[in-house]
Amino acid sequence: MNAVDIIVKKRDGGVLTKEEIEYMVMGYTEGSIPDYQMAAFLMSVFFSRMNDMETRALTAVMRDSGDVMDLSAIEGIKVDKHSTGGVGDKTTLIVAPLAASCGVPIAKMSGRGLGFTGGTVDKLESIPGFRVSMSSDQFIRQVNECGIAVIGQTGHIAPADKKIYALRDVTGTVENLSLITSSIMSKKLAAGSDAILLDVKCGSGAFMKTQEDAEALAELMVSIGNSSGKVTAAVITDMDQPLGRAVGNGLEVREAIEVLKGLGPKDITELSVNLAGLMIFMGGRAKNEADGMKMAQEALTSGRGLAKFADFVEGQGGDPAVIHDHSLLPQSSVEMELTAKEDGYVESIDAMRIGMASQHTGAGRERKEDDVDLSAGLYLHRKAGDKVKTGDVICSVYGNNVKKVEKALEEAGNAVKIGEVKKEAGTLIKKIIR
């Protein structure tokens, strides 16, 4: 067995065996197969594609390339949640406390943001003192005592994915269903939870631009999760405009807290209650999905979700006073406003452009090693369908560098379209795949 023969076989449309896939992945991870051969292999997969059997084999070998977490010491059915990435997507900060307050243990590893999609770990680091690193014992103890722990992904989880993803990013081989699926699911399966809920975004601010593509990805991931012994479901959700109003790390933490107080925007509140309800059902705490959603709504209305968020923050070294004093979150020194140049209705807000604007402020990364400005980002005072008059503030842009904020303001201006006719917002939750 050698790399060239495997590359040629896949290039010519052949079906690879589990052993051939393992040979390529482990050889590259361990350093015996060089970048140029793995790049050729990825390109052959990109064009010739993999069937379901090959995708399952690829996912399994990537999962087994590092540690597979043993969470058996945590009581109850552990439910994990993953989002394929979006603009203003702070749902983990809301969903995890709601589900945990209903008895579902949440033991979650999350990533950092790259490009215009924010990372949960970056958001949590906006909270003074919050620790995103823990030993395994501390992690398990936190879940058993508090019901939630969220930490950064370690380099020991699916190291093959980390190395292969970096190569895909610079070789034009990202947009392939098998490669996307194996990247996401290898990490989720290695993370050790019993059930997995996938939030698969579609639209201008998502990786999958169409609902059809999002459904194809979701169905493949759900199939692999279920066949691997994990109860898995996916929700297809809209990302044509930003989720909620805040985009940027500290700003999103503030908005998440407001949602848990019952004061947040309708869209992020609705999605969070639905996701939490599904997790409560998947965690065995509700008799059906509808019952789970009622329980999630009650946890929100009663304040139990907010109280659980405070416990979670304090348990990981953060200052729970941020709940009542938002000034404890990072504050920017520069603020500029985007105002309406005409009367009318906000016809659309391009999520990807708003995401790029947020990245320009310093809230996002262009490279994995970049630092982020935790105070930077945007706040949307108007959303699609809202009426505006000339001079009304549509969006505030925050940062600590005047030139960056100016660039972001220009990008935000390109994202907003105003028309004469009010258009109704699209359906937020498009489909649930079980």
Rosetta blueprint (number, residue, H / E / L):
1 M L
2 N L
3 A H
4 V H
5 D H
6 I H
7 I H
8 V H
9 K H
10 K H
11 R H
12 D L
13 G L
14 G L
15 V L
16 L L
17 T L
18 K H
19 E H
20 E H
21 I H
22 E H
23 Y H
24 M H
25 V H
26 M H
27 G H
28 Y H
29 T H
30 E H
31 G L
32 S L
33 I L
34 P L
35 D H
36 Y H
37 Q H
38 M H
39 A H
40 A H
41 F H
42 L H
43 M H
44 S H
45 V H
46 F H
47 F H
48 S H
49 R L
50 M L
51 N L
52 D H
53 M H
54 E H
55 T H
56 R H
57 A H
58 L H
59 T H
60 A H
61 V H
62 M H
63 R H
64 D L
65 S L
66 G L
67 D L
68 V L
69 M L
70 D L
71 L L
72 S L
73 A L
74 I L
75 E L
76 G L
77 I L
78 K L
79 V E
80 D E
81 K E
82 H E
83 S E
84 T L
85 G L
86 G L
87 V L
88 G L
89 D L
90 K L
91 T H
92 T H
93 L H
94 I H
95 V H
96 A H
97 P H
98 L H
99 A H
100 A H
101 S L
102 C L
103 G L
104 V L
105 P L
106 I E
107 A E
108 K E
109 M E
110 S E
111 G L
112 R L
113 G L
114 L E
115 G E
116 F L
117 T E
118 G L
119 G L
120 T H
121 V H
122 D H
123 K H
124 L H
125 E L
126 S L
127 I L
128 P L
129 G L
130 F L
131 R L
132 V L
133 S L
134 M L
135 S L
136 S H
137 D H
138 Q H
139 F H
140 I H
141 R H
142 Q H
143 V H
144 N H
145 E H
146 C H
147 G L
148 I E
149 A E
150 V E
151 I E
152 G E
153 Q L
154 T L
155 G L
156 H L
157 I L
158 A L
159 P H
160 A H
161 D H
162 K H
163 K H
164 I H
165 Y H
166 A H
167 L H
168 R H
169 D H
170 V L
171 T L
172 G L
173 T L
174 V L
175 E L
176 N L
177 L H
178 S H
179 L H
180 I H
181 T H
182 S H
183 S H
184 I H
185 M H
186 S H
187 K H
188 K H
189 L H
190 A H
191 A L
192 G L
193 S L
194 D L
195 A E
196 I E
197 L E
198 L E
199 D E
200 V E
201 K E
202 C E
203 G L
204 S L
205 G L
206 A L
207 F L
208 M E
209 K L
210 T L
211 Q H
212 E H
213 D H
214 A H
215 E H
216 A H
217 L H
218 A H
219 E H
220 L H
221 M H
222 V H
223 S H
224 I H
225 G H
226 N H
227 S H
228 S L
229 G L
230 K L
231 V E
232 T E
233 A E
234 A E
235 V E
236 I E
237 T E
238 D E
239 M L
240 D L
241 Q L
242 P L
243 L L
244 G L
245 R L
246 A E
247 V E
248 G L
249 N H
250 G H
251 L H
252 E H
253 V H
254 R H
255 E H
256 A H
257 I H
258 E H
259 V H
260 L H
261 K L
262 G L
263 L L
264 G L
265 P L
266 K H
267 D H
268 I H
269 T H
270 E H
271 L H
272 S H
273 V H
274 N H
275 L H
276 A H
277 G H
278 L H
279 M H
280 I H
281 F H
282 M H
283 G L
284 G L
285 R L
286 A L
287 K L
288 N L
289 E H
290 A H
291 D H
292 G H
293 M H
294 K H
295 M H
296 A H
297 Q H
298 E H
299 A H
300 L H
301 T H
302 S H
303 G L
304 R H
305 G H
306 L H
307 A H
308 K H
309 F H
310 A H
311 D H
312 F H
313 V H
314 E H
315 G H
316 Q L
317 G L
318 G L
319 D L
320 P H
321 A H
322 V H
323 I H
324 H L
325 D L
326 H H
327 S H
328 L H
329 L L
330 P L
331 Q L
332 S L
333 S L
334 V E
335 E E
336 M E
337 E E
338 L E
339 T E
340 A L
341 K L
342 E L
343 D L
344 G E
345 Y E
346 V E
347 E E
348 S E
349 I E
350 D L
351 A H
352 M H
353 R H
354 I H
355 G H
356 M H
357 A H
358 S H
359 Q H
360 H H
361 T H
362 G L
363 A L
364 G L
365 R E
366 E L
367 R L
368 K L
369 E L
370 D L
371 D L
372 V L
373 D L
374 L L
375 S L
376 A L
377 G E
378 L E
379 Y E
380 L E
381 H L
382 R L
383 K L
384 A L
385 G L
386 D L
387 K E
388 V E
389 K L
390 T L
391 G L
392 D L
393 V E
394 I E
395 C E
396 S E
397 V E
398 Y E
399 G E
400 N L
401 N L
402 V H
403 K H
404 K H
405 V H
406 E H
407 K H
408 A H
409 L H
410 E H
411 E H
412 A H
413 G H
414 N H
415 A H
416 V E
417 K E
418 I E
419 G E
420 E L
421 V L
422 K L
423 K L
424 E L
425 A L
426 G L
427 T L
428 L L
429 I E
430 K E
431 K E
432 I E
433 I E
434 R L
